[in-house]
């Protein structure tokens, strides 16, 4: 059974700092997604990573995928308050998404 | 281009009742998946429909059933509601042959009293 683990689960940062969220998974897959969820809202797609070594960047967020290590990272650069949310990674198993527990990110002024 | 839509947005039921949730996929998508998200947890896969058939199912009891219509819209039915069924129910659509992500609807928040 595929297991997806994120760490940390809670992260409190100061504005302007850098940090990385890690997503480890237990079974081979070449598709991994990152989503953002604001309180009480649905999931917003951030990145689609489809191959080993894939790197995607959007603004202050950058995601990467290492399929050999079964690891994806979401790096936040110079954090701003608007990035406060819960971030989920999800591994695609034949169109069935298996989610991590989520990382609740709080960015303080 | 309308995204994924779901109805109703909120629902309150009592234990033992039955509920039906509805989902319309993003234009051009042919596959609908349903997820349950309990408070503070990641979404859990319930099942997936393609060509009006259930193609995959997660670890949910038979009380959870679904349907997909010829226009690709879908329903999720839950019978004999339990307090533990209280959650946000998310519908996601995609193309069976595509490599893009699944797009999620706004969700239906179900409260069972």
Contacts between the chains, C-beta under 8 A, distances in Angstrom:
chain1	res1	chain2	res2	distance
A	31	B	99	7.0
A	33	B	101	4.9
A	33	B	102	7.7
A	35	B	104	7.7
A	41	B	106	7.5
A	42	B	90	6.3
A	42	B	104	4.9
A	42	B	105	6.3
A	42	B	106	4.9
A	42	B	107	4.9
A	43	B	43	7.3
A	43	B	90	6.9
A	43	B	104	4.3
A	44	B	104	7.9
A	45	B	101	4.7
A	45	B	102	7.9
A	45	B	103	6.6
A	45	B	104	7.8
A	48	B	99	7.6
A	48	B	100	6.2
A	48	B	101	4.8
A	50	B	99	5.8
A	88	B	42	5.6
A	88	B	43	7.7
A	90	B	42	8.0
A	94	B	56	7.0
A	95	B	31	6.4
A	95	B	33	7.1
A	95	B	48	6.3
A	95	B	55	7.9
A	95	B	56	7.3
A	95	B	94	6.4
A	95	B	96	6.8
A	95	B	102	7.6
A	96	B	33	7.2
A	96	B	45	5.1
A	96	B	48	6.4
A	96	B	56	5.1
A	96	B	58	7.3
A	97	B	33	7.4
A	97	B	35	7.5
A	97	B	43	7.4
A	97	B	45	6.4
A	97	B	92	7.5
A	97	B	102	6.2
A	98	B	45	7.0
A	99	B	42	3.5
A	99	B	43	5.2
A	99	B	44	7.6
A	100	B	42	5.8
A	101	B	41	7.0
A	101	B	42	5.4
A	102	B	41	7.6
A	102	B	42	5.2
